[in-house]
Amino acid sequence: MTIAFSTISITLNGAPRAEPSGTSLAELIASLSHSPQVLATAVNQVFVPRTEREQRVLMDGDAVFTFQPITGG
């Protein structure tokens, strides 16, 4: 018996990407080569705090952007 997994299409930093349905933002960020603690994230141009990434389930068509916040003074 073959189990079919459904996927969603998102963009990550402007590049198309397929992910399994139900993928959270935290799971996506963990799959990247950068440390999750040094990246800021936005989904559909809305900032998503690190503490909310686990609850933010990605949907088909979402545009995810990652960036390193600039600090200084």
N, C-alpha and C positions, 0 to 999 in steps of 0.2 A: 504494500500500500504506500503510495506517495502522498506526502502532505505538502500542500501548496501554501506558501506564505505570500500574503499580499504585500505589495510595496507601495510607497508613496514617492512622488517626485517633488524634490525641493531644490532650492539653489543654496549653495554655501559659498559666500563671498563671490557671488555672481556666476559660479560654475554649477551646471546641473549635476544632481546626485540623486540616486535612488536609495531609500532606507526602508527597513521593514516597518509596516504599520505598527503604531503604538510606541515608536521610538521617542524617548524623551530628549529634551535639549541636553540634559546632563549626559545621557548615553552617547549622543552625537559628539559632544565636546570631549568626552573621555576617549573616543576613538581617534582623535587627532593627535598629532605628534607634539603639540604644545601642552604645557602644564595647564590644567583648567584654572588654577589660581591666578595665572597671569593674563588671562583673556577676559575681556568684557564681551557681552553678547547682546544682540538685538534680533528680534524676530518681527518681520514685517515693519521695520523701522521703529519698533518699540523696545526700549531697553528692558532686558530681563536680568534681574539681580541673581547672583550666584545661588542665593538661598531659595530661589523659585525655579531653578532649572529642572529639578527632578519632577516637579508637578506640571511642567510645560510640555505637553505631548505635541509633537510636530504633526501638522496636517498637510495633506496634499496641496502643493502650490506655495507653501511657506517659503519666505526668503530669509535665510539666516546669515547674519554677518557677525564675524568675530574681529576684535581689534584689541590692541594693547592700550589701556588708558594712559593718557599723558598726565604726569604729575609734576609739580614743581611750584616755584613761587617767586 
